Amino acid sequence: MSAGDDLLVKLSQPVKIPANLNRLELLLNDYLASLIDGNVLDERGLAQDGSIGFGAYLSMLASSKDRDDVDWTLGAHFGAIVWSTIFPLCMKNPALRKNAIHAAFSGYQAGASIGKFLGVSHRMKWHVTATAGAIASASAASVMLGLTPAQHQNSLRLAITNMAGSAKAPREREGAAAFNRAAATTLGLVSAMSDARSIDELWDESRGVLELYSATGEDAIVSDGVATASIRPFATNGFSQAAVLATSRLSARSQGELKSIEVHIAQGIAPILDGSRGGSWWTLKSAVASAWVSKDPTQLSLSPEIEKLVTVVASDIGMGAAKIVAKTSQGEDSYEQLSPPGVALDLPEEQAWARAKWSAMAGSRTEEISHIAKDFVSNKPNEKLWKLIDEIVKSAH
């Protein structure tokens, strides 16, 4: 058996649920806030067009403002796909709701595991959120539908043989990546809802997955995708999160008049954050200037005068990390943030940032969605959740 087939066998087995579901609760809370704050676009009746259409609509809505969760080990966004696979099936058949927690863990697990198995060479050419995201959706849908391990494995194989997504979509910074999430969601749902025949020689043969998708085929290791999924707490793109946090902390302790700020960030990321596309959301200088003025990463507003003093330096630093060097009339100081915020969600400070984000996004419904997420992981009756999802269906254009 090939390593790829071995991994699929493992991923099609019942997932083990940890005793502590706090992280899953926070991820669901983040998804619901993203839904409420999403840009409602004219999708020509997609939301009302059955489970598959509604799943596509939800995934685009949840990611429309580029604030859905992220797995920094891959640079992938599985939450908008996994939850958008689960909830349409919950609405279609209430009897399936009992499977939702297991489906969520299975979806995040499959996405993270396949994403790592395909390797860095795959991620350089393909949008891993779209490719591994389709497998995340197929796995979540398989568990929701109560498929046998053999049926579950077949759905994963179907999704793998049809997965796609251009790596240019997220790099263009114009919102095309949201559709990639929708495509992954629909493929995953179709794969699990069909008993179609999948191909036998999936991986290593000529024209197999490893060749076609520039994949390396790493070890067949199952990864806990919930444990590695993180929240992007601050109102800027994901790659600027660490820089915003580092700048706010450096500014809070600085003295004297600001003369200049150097932002050191990963070489491969710096060109994406030059402000040439996507507006201030994708402009690292703008985010850093805002954080310097506010001294609070949860409160960002444009500061053009400070922005003129910011220089971005492409450095040998990890993706998601940042180093800030500030010069003032009193001298030079620096601050390095080695990991992005939103990863250590067990820390009170990180949870406070997340709740500040949700408050800004969900407004008067902030407490409501927090209760919904808590009731979900507690397996309590949750009519408010289904009412919220139903409202989204009815409000769609």
C-alpha positions in Angstrom: 0.0 0.0 0.0 1.3 3.4 -0.9 1.8 6.1 1.7 -1.0 8.1 0.2 -3.5 5.2 0.4 -2.3 4.5 3.9 -3.2 8.1 4.9 -6.6 7.8 3.3 -7.3 4.7 5.2 -6.4 6.4 8.5 -8.5 9.5 7.6 -11.6 7.4 6.9 -11.6 5.9 10.4 -13.7 7.4 13.2 -12.0 10.5 14.6 -11.1 10.7 18.3 -12.7 13.7 20.0 -10.6 15.3 22.8 -12.1 16.0 26.2 -11.5 19.7 25.8 -13.5 21.3 23.0 -12.6 24.9 23.9 -10.6 25.5 20.7 -13.4 24.1 18.5 -15.8 26.4 20.3 -13.6 29.5 19.5 -13.2 28.4 15.8 -17.0 28.1 15.5 -17.5 31.5 17.2 -15.1 33.0 14.7 -16.9 31.4 11.7 -20.3 32.7 12.9 -18.9 36.2 13.4 -17.5 36.1 9.9 -20.8 35.0 8.5 -22.7 37.9 10.2 -20.1 40.4 9.0 -19.7 39.0 5.5 -20.3 40.9 2.3 -23.7 39.7 1.0 -23.2 39.5 -2.8 -25.7 38.7 -5.5 -25.1 35.0 -6.0 -28.3 34.6 -8.2 -30.2 32.2 -5.8 -27.2 30.0 -5.0 -28.1 29.9 -1.2 -31.6 28.6 -2.0 -30.3 25.9 -4.4 -30.0 22.9 -2.1 -27.3 21.8 0.3 -24.5 22.1 -2.3 -25.5 25.6 -3.4 -26.0 26.8 0.2 -22.6 25.3 1.2 -20.9 27.3 -1.6 -22.7 30.5 -0.6 -21.8 30.1 3.1 -18.1 29.5 2.3 -17.9 32.7 0.2 -19.8 34.7 2.8 -17.6 33.6 5.7 -14.4 34.4 3.8 -15.6 37.5 1.9 -13.7 39.9 4.3 -10.6 37.7 4.5 -11.0 37.1 8.3 -11.7 33.4 8.4 -9.4 31.1 10.4 -6.0 30.0 9.2 -3.7 27.0 9.7 -0.2 28.7 9.7 1.5 25.3 9.3 0.1 25.4 5.7 -1.1 28.9 5.1 -4.6 27.3 4.5 -8.1 28.3 5.5 -10.2 25.3 6.3 -12.8 26.7 8.6 -14.9 28.5 6.0 -15.0 25.2 4.1 -15.6 22.7 6.9 -18.4 24.6 8.7 -20.0 25.5 5.4 -20.1 21.8 4.6 -21.7 20.8 7.9 -24.5 23.4 8.3 -26.3 22.8 5.0 -26.5 19.1 5.8 -27.7 20.0 9.4 -30.5 22.1 7.8 -31.4 19.5 5.2 -31.8 16.7 7.8 -31.9 17.6 11.5 -31.3 13.9 12.4 -27.7 14.4 11.1 -26.9 17.2 13.7 -25.7 14.6 16.1 -22.7 14.0 13.8 -21.6 17.6 13.6 -18.9 17.7 16.2 -17.2 14.6 14.8 -17.6 16.0 11.3 -15.9 19.2 12.2 -12.8 17.4 13.7 -12.7 15.0 10.8 -12.8 17.9 8.3 -10.1 19.9 9.9 -8.0 16.8 10.3 -8.3 15.7 6.7 -7.5 19.1 5.4 -4.4 19.5 7.5 -3.2 16.0 6.9 -3.5 16.0 3.1 -2.1 19.5 2.9 1.0 18.4 4.7 1.2 15.2 2.7 1.2 17.0 -0.6 4.1 19.1 0.6 5.7 22.5 0.0 6.2 22.0 -3.7 2.5 21.5 -4.1 1.7 24.7 -2.2 4.0 26.7 -4.4 1.9 26.0 -7.5 -1.6 25.3 -6.1 -3.9 27.0 -3.6 -3.8 24.5 -0.8 -7.0 26.0 0.7 -8.8 24.8 -2.4 -7.0 21.5 -3.0 -6.7 20.1 0.6 -9.9 22.1 1.4 -11.9 19.8 -0.9 -10.7 16.8 1.0 -11.6 18.6 4.3 -15.1 19.1 3.0 -15.4 15.5 1.7 -14.3 14.1 5.1 -16.7 16.4 7.0 -19.6 15.5 4.7 -18.8 11.8 4.9 -19.0 11.9 8.7 -22.2 14.0 8.6 -23.8 11.5 6.3 -22.8 8.5 8.4 -20.8 6.8 5.7 -18.8 3.6 6.3 -15.0 3.8 6.3 -15.0 2.3 2.8 -17.5 4.9 1.5 -15.6 7.7 3.4 -12.3 6.6 1.8 -14.0 6.6 -1.7 -15.3 10.2 -1.2 -11.8 11.3 -0.3 -10.4 9.7 -3.4 -13.1 11.3 -5.6 -12.2 14.7 -4.1 -8.5 14.2 -4.6 -8.8 13.3 -8.3 -10.8 16.5 -9.0 -9.3 19.0 -6.6 -8.0 22.3 -8.1 -7.4 25.9 -7.3 -4.9 28.4 -8.8 -2.3 29.8 -6.4 -2.8 33.2 -8.1 -6.2 33.5 -6.5 -5.0 34.5 -3.0 -2.0 36.4 -4.4 -4.1 38.7 -6.5 -5.6 40.1 -3.3 -8.9 40.9 -4.9 -11.2 38.3 -3.3 -10.9 35.5 -5.9 -9.8 33.1 -3.1 -13.3 33.1 -1.6 -14.6 31.3 -4.7 -11.8 28.7 -4.3 -13.3 27.9 -0.9 -16.7 27.6 -2.5 -15.4 25.2 -5.1 -13.7 23.1 -2.5 -17.0 22.9 -0.5 -19.1 21.9 -3.4 -16.6 19.2 -4.6 -16.4 17.8 -1.1 -20.2 17.6 -0.8 -20.6 16.0 -4.2 -17.9 13.5 -3.4 -19.5 12.3 -0.2 -23.1 12.4 -1.6 -22.1 10.2 -4.6 -21.2 6.5 -4.9 -19.3 7.2 -8.1 -16.3 5.0 -8.9 -12.9 6.5 -8.0 -9.7 5.6 -9.8 -7.5 2.8 -8.4 -3.9 4.0 -9.2 -4.2 7.4 -7.5 -0.8 8.4 -6.5 2.4 7.2 -8.1 1.6 6.0 -11.6 2.1 8.2 -14.6 -0.3 11.1 -14.4 -1.0 10.3 -10.8 -1.6 12.8 -8.1 2.0 13.3 -7.1 3.0 14.1 -10.6 0.0 16.2 -11.6 -0.1 18.3 -8.5 3.7 18.8 -8.0 3.4 16.9 -4.7 6.2 15.2 -2.8 4.1 12.7 -0.9 5.3 13.1 2.7 4.8 10.5 5.5 1.3 9.3 6.1 0.8 11.2 9.3 -2.6 12.3 10.6 -2.5 15.9 11.9 -4.9 17.4 14.4 -6.2 20.3 12.2 -8.2 21.8 15.0 -5.1 22.2 17.2 -3.3 24.0 14.4 -6.2 26.2 13.2 -5.8 29.8 14.4 -7.8 33.0 14.5 -6.7 36.1 12.7 -7.7 38.6 15.4 -6.7 42.0 13.9 -8.4 44.0 11.1 -5.7 43.4 8.5 -4.5 40.6 6.3 -3.1 37.5 7.9 0.5 38.1 7.0 0.4 41.5 8.8 -0.9 40.2 12.1 2.4 39.7 13.8 3.8 43.0 12.6 0.7 44.8 14.0 1.1 43.2 17.4 4.9 43.9 17.5 4.4 47.5 16.5 1.7 48.2 19.1 3.9 46.8 21.8 7.0 48.7 20.7 5.0 51.9 20.4 3.6 51.5 23.9 7.1 51.6 25.4 8.7 54.0 23.1 9.7 57.6 24.0 10.4 60.7 21.9 9.4 61.7 18.4 9.2 58.9 15.8 11.8 59.1 13.0 11.4 55.8 11.2 10.0 52.3 11.4 11.5 49.2 9.7 9.3 46.2 9.2 11.2 42.9 8.7 9.0 40.2 7.2 9.5 37.0 5.2 11.0 37.5 1.7 8.2 35.6 -0.1 5.5 37.6 1.7 6.9 41.1 1.4 5.9 41.6 -2.3 2.3 40.7 -1.6 2.0 43.4 1.0 3.3 46.3 -1.0 -0.1 48.0 -1.4 -0.2 47.6 -5.2 -3.5 45.7 -5.0 -6.2 45.1 -2.5 -6.1 48.6 -0.8 -5.1 49.3 2.7 -6.1 45.8 3.9 -3.1 44.4 2.0 -0.7 47.3 2.7 1.7 46.4 5.4 2.9 50.0 5.9 -0.7 51.1 6.5 -1.3 48.4 9.1 2.0 49.2 11.0 1.4 52.9 11.0 -2.1 52.4 12.4 -0.8 50.1 15.2 1.9 52.6 16.1 -0.6 55.4 16.6 -3.3 53.4 18.4 -0.9 51.2 20.5 -3.7 48.8 20.4 -3.8 46.0 17.7 -7.5 45.7 17.9 -8.0 49.4 17.1 -6.6 50.2 13.6 -7.4 53.3 11.6 -5.5 55.0 8.7 -2.5 57.1 9.7 -1.0 58.4 6.4 1.6 60.7 8.1 3.1 57.8 10.0 2.9 55.5 7.0 5.4 57.8 5.2 8.0 56.8 7.9 7.6 53.0 7.4 9.9 50.9 5.3 9.4 47.2 4.6 12.5 44.9 4.5 12.3 41.4 3.1 14.2 39.3 5.6 15.1 35.7 6.5 12.2 35.4 9.0 9.5 32.9 9.3 6.1 33.2 7.6 3.7 34.8 10.0 6.5 36.4 12.1 7.8 40.0 12.0 10.5 42.2 13.5 9.9 45.9 14.0 12.8 48.4 14.4 11.8 51.9 15.4 14.0 55.0 15.6 12.9 58.0 17.7 14.5 61.1 18.9 15.5 59.1 22.0 17.2 56.3 20.1 16.5 52.9 18.5 14.4 50.0 19.8 13.1 46.8 18.3 10.5 44.1 19.0 10.3 40.6 17.3 7.1 38.6 17.2 8.1 35.1 16.2 4.6 33.6 15.9 1.4 35.2 14.7 -1.3 36.1 17.2 -4.4 33.9 17.3 -2.3 30.6 17.7 -2.2 30.3 21.5 -5.9 30.5 22.0 -5.7 29.1 25.5 -4.2 32.4 26.7 -6.6 35.0 28.1 -4.9 37.8 26.1 -5.5 36.0 22.8 -9.1 35.2 23.7 -9.6 38.9 24.5 -8.3 39.8 21.0 -10.6 37.3 19.5 -13.6 38.7 21.4 -12.8 42.2 20.4 -12.8 41.1 16.8 -16.2 39.3 17.1 -17.7 42.4 18.9 -16.6 44.6 16.0 -18.0 42.1 13.5 -21.2 40.9 15.1 -22.2 43.9 17.2 -25.3 43.3 19.2 -25.2 39.6 18.3 -21.8 39.0 19.8 -23.1 37.4 23.0 -25.6 35.4 21.1 -23.1 33.7 18.9 -20.8 33.0 21.8 -23.7 31.2 23.5 -24.4 29.3 20.3 -20.8 28.1 20.0 -20.7 27.0 23.6 -24.0 25.1 23.3 -22.8 23.5 20.1 -19.7 21.9 21.7 -21.8 20.9 24.7 -24.3 19.1 22.5 -27.1 21.1 23.9 -30.3 21.9 21.9 -29.4 24.9 19.7 -32.4 26.3 18.0 -30.7 29.8 17.9 -28.0 28.3 15.7 -30.5 26.8 13.2 -32.5 30.1 13.3 -29.3 32.0 12.4 -28.4 29.8 9.5 -32.0 30.0 8.3 -31.9 33.8 8.4 -28.7 33.7 6.3 -30.5 31.6 3.7 -33.5 34.0 3.6 -31.3 37.2 3.5 -29.2 36.0 0.6 -29.7 37.7 -2.8 
